[in-house]
Amino acid sequence: MYEKEQKKKYKQNPFHPDNWMYDEESDTYTCPNQQRVTFRYRSVRTDKTGFKRELKIYECENCSGCPFRSSCTKAKEGNHRKVMVNEKWERQKEYVRAKLSEEKAGSIFRQPKMDVEPVFGFLKANLRFTRFSVRGKSKVENEMGIALMAVNLRKYTANKDQLTKNNGEKWKKENLSWLKFSFFLS
């Protein structure tokens, strides 16, 4: 979500409520047609896992005859645009946004994810490991461990052959530092 919100397309979309002017004093937004979107009521939504979230529901005062109606809302004719705001979610997003905008965190976040992506790409493309064949956390951990062990064994043999050919060195235990994702089956 953070990356999406940073894009120019998102920031310049005049129909997204995040880009509307908000007046804290009157607790209203102003839509692109300069209509007030006022707070109407609070609602508590429960999802299928039982998680409850409290939403503030805002509704536009008058959407009838609005030239932007088709771009702004999918509400049926006679109904007005409604905006749902989850205050806890917005506070959390602001906290994360502040953390990610710090120089140190931003530089880490922008680094390419080069350690893991090639491994999973190899698993999917070459080993055709696209889904698990078992159920349950411990069984999935074991199956993933076996798959990653296969990747590590492939790296081990490739690097061992390469080292002995290029340098004529004997294979040493210290040369195993490049192996990643060591999983032990219990």
C-alpha positions as CSV (number, residue, x, y, z in Angstrom):
1,M,0.0,0.0,0.0
2,Y,2.9,2.4,0.8
3,E,4.4,2.0,-2.6
4,K,1.0,2.5,-4.3
5,E,0.4,5.7,-2.3
6,Q,3.8,7.1,-3.4
7,K,3.0,6.8,-7.1
8,K,2.2,9.9,-9.1
9,K,-1.0,8.3,-10.5
10,Y,-2.3,7.8,-6.9
11,K,-1.4,11.3,-5.7
12,Q,-3.0,13.0,-8.7
13,N,-6.3,11.0,-8.7
14,P,-8.8,13.7,-7.7
15,F,-11.5,11.2,-6.9
16,H,-9.6,9.4,-4.2
17,P,-10.6,10.6,-0.7
18,D,-7.0,10.7,0.5
19,N,-6.4,13.5,-2.0
20,W,-9.5,15.6,-0.9
21,M,-9.2,18.6,1.4
22,Y,-10.1,17.7,5.0
23,D,-11.4,20.2,7.6
24,E,-10.7,18.9,11.1
25,E,-12.8,21.5,12.8
26,S,-16.1,20.6,10.9
27,D,-15.0,17.0,10.3
28,T,-15.7,17.2,6.6
29,Y,-14.0,16.5,3.3
30,T,-14.4,18.5,0.1
31,C,-15.0,16.5,-3.1
32,P,-13.7,17.5,-6.6
33,N,-17.0,19.2,-7.3
34,Q,-16.6,21.4,-4.2
35,Q,-19.4,19.6,-2.3
36,R,-19.1,18.9,1.4
37,V,-18.7,15.2,2.4
38,T,-19.9,15.2,6.0
39,F,-19.6,12.7,8.8
40,R,-22.9,10.8,9.2
41,Y,-22.4,7.9,11.6
42,R,-20.0,5.2,13.0
43,S,-20.2,1.6,11.9
44,V,-18.6,-1.6,13.2
45,R,-17.8,-4.2,10.6
46,T,-16.8,-7.8,11.5
47,D,-15.0,-9.8,8.9
48,K,-15.2,-13.6,8.5
49,T,-12.4,-14.2,10.9
50,G,-14.2,-12.2,13.6
51,F,-11.9,-9.1,13.5
52,K,-13.9,-6.0,14.2
53,R,-13.1,-2.6,12.8
54,E,-14.7,0.7,13.6
55,L,-15.4,2.9,10.6
56,K,-16.5,6.5,10.3
57,I,-19.0,6.9,7.4
58,Y,-19.0,10.2,5.5
59,E,-21.6,11.0,2.8
60,C,-21.6,13.7,0.2
61,E,-24.4,16.3,0.7
62,N,-25.4,16.4,-3.0
63,C,-24.2,14.2,-5.8
64,S,-27.2,14.8,-8.1
65,G,-26.2,16.6,-11.3
66,C,-22.5,16.3,-10.5
67,P,-20.4,16.3,-13.8
68,F,-17.9,13.9,-12.1
69,R,-20.5,11.4,-10.8
70,S,-19.5,8.5,-13.2
71,S,-15.8,8.9,-12.4
72,C,-16.3,9.5,-8.6
73,T,-18.9,7.0,-7.5
74,K,-20.6,3.7,-8.3
75,A,-23.6,4.6,-6.2
76,K,-27.0,4.3,-7.8
77,E,-28.8,7.4,-9.0
78,G,-30.4,9.1,-6.0
79,N,-27.7,7.9,-3.6
80,H,-24.7,9.9,-2.7
81,R,-21.0,9.0,-2.5
82,K,-20.1,7.4,0.8
83,V,-16.5,7.4,2.2
84,M,-15.5,4.9,4.9
85,V,-12.6,5.9,7.1
86,N,-10.9,3.6,9.6
87,E,-9.1,5.9,12.0
88,K,-6.9,3.2,13.6
89,W,-5.8,2.1,10.1
90,E,-5.1,5.7,9.0
91,R,-3.0,6.3,12.2
92,Q,-1.1,3.1,11.5
93,K,-0.4,4.1,7.9
94,E,0.8,7.5,9.0
95,Y,3.2,5.9,11.5
96,V,4.6,3.5,8.9
97,R,4.8,6.3,6.3
98,A,6.8,8.4,8.8
99,K,9.1,5.4,9.5
100,L,9.7,4.7,5.8
101,S,10.4,8.3,5.0
102,E,13.4,8.3,7.4
103,E,16.6,8.1,5.4
104,K,17.9,4.9,7.0
105,A,14.7,3.0,6.6
106,G,14.1,4.3,3.1
107,S,17.5,3.1,1.9
108,I,16.9,-0.4,3.3
109,F,13.4,-0.6,1.9
110,R,14.7,0.4,-1.6
111,Q,17.4,-2.2,-1.7
112,P,16.8,-5.0,-4.1
113,K,15.5,-8.2,-2.5
114,M,18.3,-10.2,-4.1
115,D,18.9,-12.8,-1.4
116,V,15.5,-14.6,-1.5
117,E,13.9,-13.9,-4.9
118,P,16.3,-16.0,-7.1
119,V,15.9,-19.0,-4.7
120,F,12.2,-19.0,-5.0
121,G,12.3,-18.3,-8.7
122,F,14.6,-21.3,-9.1
123,L,12.2,-23.4,-7.0
124,K,9.2,-22.4,-9.1
125,A,10.7,-22.4,-12.6
126,N,13.3,-25.3,-12.5
127,L,12.0,-27.5,-9.7
128,R,8.3,-26.8,-10.5
129,F,7.7,-26.3,-6.8
130,T,4.6,-24.1,-7.1
131,R,2.5,-25.4,-4.3
132,F,2.7,-27.6,-1.2
133,S,1.4,-31.1,-1.3
134,V,0.7,-31.3,2.5
135,R,-1.3,-29.5,5.1
136,G,-0.3,-28.3,8.5
137,K,2.4,-25.9,9.6
138,S,5.0,-28.6,10.6
139,K,4.5,-30.6,7.5
140,V,4.8,-27.5,5.3
141,E,8.0,-26.5,7.1
142,N,9.4,-30.0,6.4
143,E,8.4,-29.9,2.8
144,M,9.9,-26.4,2.3
145,G,13.1,-27.6,4.1
146,I,13.5,-30.5,1.7
147,A,12.9,-28.2,-1.3
148,L,15.5,-25.6,0.0
149,M,17.9,-28.5,0.8
150,A,17.7,-29.5,-2.9
151,V,18.5,-25.9,-3.9
152,N,21.5,-25.9,-1.5
153,L,22.8,-29.3,-2.7
154,R,22.6,-28.0,-6.3
155,K,24.6,-24.9,-5.2
156,Y,27.1,-27.0,-3.2
157,T,27.9,-29.3,-6.2
158,A,28.1,-26.4,-8.7
159,N,30.4,-24.4,-6.5
160,K,32.5,-27.5,-5.5
161,D,33.1,-28.4,-9.2
162,Q,33.8,-24.8,-10.0
163,L,36.3,-24.3,-7.2
164,T,38.2,-27.5,-7.9
165,K,38.4,-26.7,-11.7
166,N,39.4,-23.1,-11.3
167,N,41.7,-23.1,-8.3
168,G,42.6,-26.7,-7.9
169,E,41.8,-26.2,-4.2
170,K,40.4,-28.9,-2.0
171,W,36.9,-28.4,-0.9
172,K,36.9,-27.0,2.6
173,K,34.2,-26.7,5.3
174,E,34.7,-22.9,5.4
175,N,33.5,-22.6,1.8
176,L,29.9,-23.4,2.9
177,S,29.2,-19.8,4.1
178,W,27.3,-19.0,0.9
179,L,24.6,-21.7,1.6
180,K,21.4,-20.1,2.8
181,F,18.1,-21.4,4.2
182,S,19.4,-24.2,6.2
183,F,16.5,-26.1,7.6
184,F,16.7,-29.1,9.8
185,L,14.0,-31.8,9.8
186,S,12.9,-32.8,13.3
